[in-house]
Amino acid sequence: MIPVTLVTGASSGIGAELARVFAAHGHELVLVARREADLEKLAEEIAAGGRPRPAVLPIDLGRRDAVARIGAELASRGLEPQYVVNNAGFGLSGPAAALSRDEQLSMIDLNVRALTELSLAFVDSLAAHRGGILNVASIAGFLPGPGMAVYYATKAYVLSFSEALHVELAARGVRVTVLCPGPVATGFQERAGIRRGGIGERGLLALSARRVAKIGYKGFMRGKRVVIAGIGNTIAVFFMRLLPNAWLLPMVAGRMRDAADKPQGTR
């Protein structure tokens, strides 16, 4: 069986950049996302750079059978994961009571359930290859987020789960790192309903997706438990941990109101 790096949400943004960084360091890749055309384009780009062409799996991770399908596809191609990079996820902006409950539950399915299942599904393979798991959370995971309540909560789960897994799997030689970017200009903002030029595209905390991917890869390979992308975000998280939530909550709520792209409760 050939060891590979499985990257979810690889069709754009941080996921695509993580795929490029892993490929540049000699890893053979399997790319997973819904948008097959975008995955094929990225696979061709990587192959054109002299690297092995990644396998492409156009699978919707929101489906309950998605991880089983990934496992079956890998087995049929003689591949098994050495590294799992859980990047797939999305957010929604607006008051939780005004947003679609179905969409928010779908967010939990992708950001939490699918990530958890993928983190646990291939542990034996990861251990055999002395590999690991890189989960992408956010600095949003360090505090509650009125205006994006469910999204912030999902990232708090990813942060907590990954830190615990880092300890649990250490004895098996499996490294687990959680990458916590701050604002990054990607398709995330449009999907979440955040206006152009708002959160993610400006400010001292904003980094490019490529920079975040490079920081994440470096920290992961060093076996770090938590990687906060950028000095500005590191400082911000330090103060988040010092200040009471009673002070932080109105600040986050005001920032989200200012960044809203659409009337609350609509998409």
N, C-alpha and C positions, 0 to 999 in steps of 0.2 A: 504493500500500500504506500502511495506517495503522500508525504506530509504536505499540507497546504495551509494557507492563511485564509480564513473565511471572513469576508467583510460585508456586513449588512448596510443597507442605505448607501450603497456605493455609486448610485447614479449621479450624484451631484454633491456639492458642498464639502463638508468635512469628510464624509465617507469617501468621496472620490479622491480627495487629497491624501487620506490615509492609505488608500489603495496604491496611489502613486509612490508614496514614501516606502511602503513595505516592498513594492516591486523594485524600487531603486536599491534596496538593500538585499536583493536576491531571493526574496520569498516568492514561491509560486502561489497564485491567488485563485480564489473562487469568489466571484462577485454576485451579490444577492440584492435585488430590489424589484419593484414592480415594472419599471420602465425599461423594457428590453432594449430598445433602440439606443438609449443612453448608455446602458451597460456595454453593448457591443461596440459603441464608439470609443469608450474608455479602454476596452480590451484591445482594440486595434491600435490605439495610441501607445499603450504599454508594449505591445508586440513590436511596433515600429521602432521603439527605442532599444531593441535588442534583447528584451526580456521575454521569458516564456509567456505565451498568450494566456491570459486568465480564462478559466471556465466561467460561463455566464449562466446564472439560474434566475430567470424572471419569475419570482415567487412573491406573493403578497403575504408578508409576515403577520398580517392581521387575521389570517385564516387559522383555525384551530389545528389543521393538519400540516401547517407550513414546515415545522421542524422535522416531522416525520418524512415529509417529501424531500427536504434537504438531505437528510441522512440517507435515504434511498438513492438519491441522485449521486451522492458522493461514493457510496458503495458500488454502484453500477459502473463508475468510472475509475475504480481502483484508487480513490482518494480518501484521506482521513485528516481531520483537523489537527494541526499543531498549535495554531493560534486561532482564537475566535475574537473578532472585533465587532462588538455590538454598538453600532452607530445609529441604526434606524430609529426614527422617532419623529414626532411632530408636536406642535403646541397650538392652543387656541386662546385668543385674547378676548376678554370680556367677563362680566360677572358670571359665576358658575350657574346661578339660577336662571340666567337669561340665555345661556348657550344651549345648543342641542345636547340633550343627555346622551343620545345614541353616539354622537361624535365624541363626547368626552369619555364614554365607556370604550370606544374604539381606541382612543388615545391611551387609556390604561392598558388595553390589550397589547398594543404595540410597544409602548414605552416600558411597561412593567412585565406583563405575562410572557411575551415573546422573548424579551431579554433574559428573563429568569430561565426559561426553558432551554434557550441556546447556551446559557452559561453552564447548565448542569448536564446537558445531553451528551457531551463528548469528553467528559472528564477523564475517562480511562485512556482515550486517545491522546489527550493533552499531556497526561502524566507519562505515557510511554515515550513521547517525543520531547519531554522536558520543556513544554510550551507554556501557554497561558491564555488569559482572557483580558482584553482591554474593553472596558465598558465606558461609553461616553455619557456623562451626566452633564452638569452645568453648575456654575456658581449659584444658580437659582436653587440648587439643592440644599443650600446652607440656611435658608430662611423661608417662611411662608410668603406667598405671592398673591395678595388680593389683586384681581384683574386678570390673573392667569392661575387661579387657585389649583386646579387639577394638574396642570403642567408642572408647577413648582413642586407639588406633592409627589409626582412621579419621579422627578429628579432627586428628591430627598430619599426616596426608596432606593434608587439606583446607587446613590452614594453610600447609604447604610449597608445595603446588601453586598456591595462590592468590597467594602472594608472588612466585613465579617468573613466573606469568602477568601479574602487575601490571607487571613489567619488560618481558616479551616483547611485550605488546600496547600499550604506551605509545606507540610510534611510529605506531600506527594510530589514535590518539586514543580508544582504548577504556580506560576506567578499570576497575580490578579491585580490589575491597576484600574483605577477610575480616573478618567480625564474630565476635568471641569473647566470648560472654556467660559469666557464671558461673552459679550456681544460679538457676533461674527456675521458679516454680510453674506447671507446665502438665501436660498429659496424658502428657508424657514419662516422669514418675516412675512412673506406674501401669504403663505399657508395659514399663519397664525392670525392674520388680520392686523399687522403692524405696518404703519405707513412708511413709505420710502423716505430715507434720510433720517429715520428715527432710531430706535434702539437697534444696535447691530451694525450700523454703518458710520458711526461717528463717535467721538469721545475718547477719553484717555484709556478706557478699558477695551476698546475694539481692537481686534486682531484679524488678520486674514485667515481664511480656512487653511491655507498652506502652512502658515506659521504655527497654527494650533496643531496641525497634524505632525509637524516635525517635533514640536515640544512633547506631544503625546507619545510618539514613537520612542524618543530618547528616554523619557521617564519610564516607559513600559519595559524597555530592554534593560534598564538599570534595576528593575524590580521594585520600583516605588509603589507605595500603597495608593496615594492620592497625588495627582499631578494637576496643579492649578496653572492654567496657561497665561503667562505674562505677569510681570511684576506688579502692574496696576491692579490686576484681579487678585493677586496674592495679598496685596495690602487691603483691598476691599473686603476680602474674606476674613482677614485678621480683625477688622473692625466690626464685621457682622457678628463675629463670635463674642466680642466684648460688649456690644450694645444690646439692651433688652429689646425683645420683639415689639414691645409697646411703642418704642421709638421708631423702629424700622418699618412697621406695617404701613403707617400713613405715607412714608416716603416712597415705598414701592407702589402703593395704590396711586399716588399722584403721578409717578413716572409712567405707569401703564395708561392712565387716562390721557396723558399728553401724547403717547405714542400710538393711540388707537387709530386705525386706518378706516374703520367702517363703523356704522352705528352699532351699539352694543347689542349682542344677541343675533347678529346677522353674519352671513358669510358671502 
